[in-house]
Amino acid sequence: MDLSLTEDQELIAATARELLESRAPTAGARAMDGDPAGHSAALWKEMVELGWTGLAFPEEHGGVGGDFLDVCLLFEQLGYAQVPSPLLTSVASCGMPITRHGTPDQKERWLTALSEGQIATAAPLPWDRPDEGPIASPDGTDFVLNGTAEFVPFAASAESLLMAARVDNEPRAFWVDASSPGIAIRPLNAIGLDRPCHVELSDVRVPATDALNADAAHAISHFGAAATCAEMVGAAQRVLDMTVQYATEREQFGRPIGSFQAVQHHCADMAIDVLGSRFIAYEAIWRLSANRDAEQEVSMAKAWVSEAYERVCALGHQVHGAIGFTQEHDLHWFSQHATSASLSFGDGEAHYESLATNLNIP
């Protein structure tokens, strides 16, 4: 596995960082605070025009012809700039399962729509409670969905939903129009930047042509968790950069606090966590991009990166002192993001348990 970026990938990352840093004042977490949509419609339009929404999809379906690793570079930069966007859930959680497991007709319909900028979101079955969540019942050639999908990101902005549901205790995935009769979307007052909602389904009818197999249902969780790791890596890197810069500028006893050994140790520990997170996250991302089995790698990455990101934020607060806890400073946005992202697609404990089960560890 070669983790070095190609020239094209370096260009993708550099272009994304430049754009998102320039848009952060109007589209970042602070600017979107209190906005019902939770993301900038103007920035979303720019992303579509730049081809970000189709970066990971085949050219025959309106995409750019890249892969999952390419688009994860964008998620990393979104985390670095702390810009909330439905790009991750539209492309990673919805688009990638369709790319891998959809029928030719489904790919043509749905990937083309996503490439053209349709906002979609996915609702996986709970990682640690796969026997819970919505239930789908066969009804002739159709399916009828009932139940509640919890903490669905950007659901209020989504035009389509990729819903995981159980059919006779086996997972399936269903593409559902968000305006379908029987769907009620209830926004939640949560700390996450992705405007999570509970999506309540009451006798929602889905034709068989809009149903995907069990592999697609599992892929929602795998691609979503790996993409979230990329986002957390970028955010942790930003916290490290902010902290090192502050330590070189803030003076105490007539010298920069970065000259004190205790502060240096904190920054070194943060750097180790960021580097380790990048390696373990992109190993899982690379395996998914190469269409290899990555279930263990995704669980290892999600468990490690979730905890490492929270450690990085905690040490960043210690170095910043009181200023890092104020409303005027940006550090607290990253701490909120660390809390919510660590829970998305299963927390560390759930993934450690999954990994132990996969490795037959009692």
N, C-alpha and C positions, 0 to 999 in steps of 0.2 A: 504494500500500500504506500503510495507516494502522496503525502499531504501538501506538497508544494503546489501553488496555484499556477495554472497556465497563464499565458499572456492575456488571453481573452478574459479569463476569470479575474485577474488582477484589474483589468479595465472595468469589469462589471462592478467590483467592490469599490474601486476608487470613484467611479461615476455616481454610484448610489450614495456613498458617504458625502460627497460634495453637494448633491442635490438635497439630501435629507437635512444636512446641517443648515443649509440656506432656508429650508422650509420649516424647520423646527419652531421658530418664533410664532408662526401662524398655524402650524399643524401638529405641534408637539403635545406632550401630555399636559403641560400647564395650559396651553391655549385651548385644548379640547375639554378641559375640566368643566363639567356642568353641561356640556353639549349632549343632547339626547342621542345623537348618532355616534358620538365618540370618536369620529375620524373626520378628516377634511375631504369634502367632496371634490374640491379643486385639485388637491394632491392626487386623489384617486384617478381623476381624469388624466393627469400627467403620467401616472404609472401606466395606464392603459395605452396612451400614445407612445410611450417609450418601449412598450412590448413586455413589461414586467409580468403582466397577468398571463402571458402566453409563453414565458421564457422556458418553462419545463415541458411544454407540450409539443407534439409533432407538427411539422409544417403543414401537413395535409389537413390538420384540424384548426388552422389559423394560428398555430403557435410559432415559436422561433426555432425550435429544434434543439434546445438545450436539454439539460437533465436536472434531476432533483438537487444535486450538489450545487449547480449554478444558482438556482433560485434560493438556496439556503444562504448564499452570500448576501442576498438582499435582506433576508430575515435578520441576519447578524447586524447589518447596518441599521435596520429599523430599531433593533434593541439598543444599539450604540447611541443613536440620536434620540431614543425614547419617543418615537413617533408611533402612536397607535394606528393600526390599519387592518382591514379585513383581508389583506393580501395572503397572510399565512393560512387562514382557514379556507379561503377560496381556492388557493392553488395546492397547498400541501394536503389538507384534510379532505378536500372534495376532489380536486383535480387528479392528484396522483393515484388514488384508488381506482378512479375511472380509467386512467391511462393504462394501468396494469391489468385490471379485471373486468372492464366494461366490454360489451359487445361492439362490433364495428358501428352499428347504428347509434348506440349510446355515446360512443366517443365522438361521432360526427355531430350529434345534437348538443351534447353538454360541454365538451371541450371547446368547441367553437364559440359557444355562448360565454364561457369563462374567459377565453382569450380576448373576446370583444368587450369585456368589462362587467359582465354580470356578477353581482356580489352573491356569493353562496356561503353557507356555513354548514358545519358537520356536527352531528351529535353522536359520539361513540357510546357504546355501552360502558358503564363504569368499570374502570380497570380492575378494581378490587372487589367489585360486586357484579360480575358478568351475568348473574342470574336475575338481575333487576333491570329496570328500564322499560321502554315501550314493548308492546307485544303486537305481532302482526298475525292476523288470522286469514287463511285462504277463504275466498268467497267467489266461487266460480273461477274465472280466469284472473280475477283481481285479488288484491289483499286489502284488508281493513286494519288500520293502525289505531291502537289505543294506548294511553299511558302518558307519562311525563318524562321528557328529556331535560336533565338538570344542567344548569350553568353552560348554556350554549352561547358561544361568543358572537357578538354582533348580530344576534338573531333578529333584532328589530330593524336592521338595515338590509337584511338578506332578501333576495328575490327567490332563492331556491334553498332547500334544505336537503342534506344527505343524512338520512336518519338510519341509525342502526337499531334494529329491533329483533326480537326473538320469534322464530317460527318453530313451534314444537321444541322449544329449548335449544334451537340451533340459531346462531346469529345470521342475519341477512342485512343488506343495506338497501334503502329505498330513496329514490330521488323524488322529492315532493315540492310542489309549488307552494311557496310560503303563504299565498293568498287562498289556498284551498279551504273549502268549508270544513269546519271542525278543528281548525288550528287556532289556538289562543296563545299569544306571546306575552309573557309577564316579565317586564324588566325587574332586575334585582338591584338592591342598594349594596353593591359589593365594592371592594377596594380595587379590583382589577381594572385595567385600562381598556379591556375588550368588551365592555358593556354586556356582561353575561345576563341571560334570561332563562327562565323556565319555559319550555315549549310544551304546551298541553295538547294532546291529540285525542279527539273524540270522534270515533268512527270516520277516520280520514281514509278515503278510498284511493288506492294506488294501483294502476294497471300493471299487469305482469311485465310489460315491456320496460317499466321503470324500476324493476327490481334487479339487484345485483347479488352475487353469491356470497358465501361466508368469508372467502378470502378478502373480498372488498370491505366487509365489515371489520375484519381484523386490521386491514391496511389503514383505515381511518385513524386508529389509535397509533400505529407504528409510525406513519408519516407525520402525524400531528405531534407526537412526542419528540421525534428527532428534530423537526422544524423548530419546536419550542426551545430545544437545547441550543440551536444556533442563535436564536434570539437572546437567550440568557447569556451566551458567551459574549455577544456583542455588548450587552448591557454591563456585564461584569468588567469587561475591558474598559468601558467608559468610566466606571466607578474607580478603577485603578488609576486611570489617567488623571481624573479629577483630584484624587487623593495625593498622588505624587506632585502634581502642580501646586496644590495647596501647601504641602509640606515644604516646598522650596520657597514659597512666598511668605508664609506666616512665620513671624519671628517671635522668639521668646528668649529673655535673658540676653538680648543683643545678637542672636544668631538664629538662622532658619531652624524650625523644629525638625526638619529632615536630617539635620546633623546629629540628632540624638539617637542613640542606638535602639531604644525601645520603638521609636517611630520607624526606623529602618527595618526592624524585624517585622513590624506589622505590614509594611509595604512589600517586603520580601515574601511573606506568607500569602498575601493577596496575589502577587505575581505567580506564585507556584500554583495556586488554585485556578487562576485564569488560564495558564498554559495547559495544565492538566485537563481542564474542562474542554478546551479547544481540541486537544488530541482525541479524547474519548468521544466527544460529540461528532467530530468529523469522521471518525472510524465508522460509527453507526450510519452516518449520512452516506458515506462512500459505499458501504455495503448495500444500502437500499438503492442507491443510484445504479449500482452494478447488477441489480436484481438478484442479489444473493440473500440467503437466509440471514436475518439480522435481529431476530427476536431477542436473543441474549444481549447483543450489543446495544440495542435500543434501551433495554431495561437498565443495563449498567450505566449507560450515558445519562438517562433521565434521573436515576437515583443520585449519581455523583454530582452532576451539574446543578441540580436543584439545591443540594446542600451546600455546594461550593459557592454558588452565587449568594446565598444568604450569609455565608461566612464573610465573603468579600464586602458585602454591604455593612455588616456588623463592625468589621475592622475599619472600614472607611469612616463610619460614624465616630469611632474612637479617636481617629487621627484628626478629624474635623472638629471634634468637641461640640460645643453648644450650637455653633452656627449650622451644623449639618442637620439639626432637628427643627430649624425654623421654616416657616412657610415660604420665606423668600429664597431659600436655597433649594437647588434641584435634587439634592441627594435623597430626600425623602420619597421622591417619585420612584427612584430605583428600588428603594426598600419595599414600597408597596408592590411594585412589579415583581420583585423577587418572591414575595409571599404568594401572590396569585399564580405566577408562572410555575412555581414549584408544585402547585396542586393540580395544574392542568394536565390532562391525560395521565393521571395517577401520580401520587406523591412518592417520595423516596421509599417509604415503608412498603407501599404496594408493589413497587418494582423490585425491591429486594426479595419480597415474598414470591413474586412471579419468577424471579431468577432462581431462587432456591428450588421451587417446584420443577422448573425446566431442567435443572441439573440433578434432580432426584436427591436433594439434600434434605434430610428430615428436620 
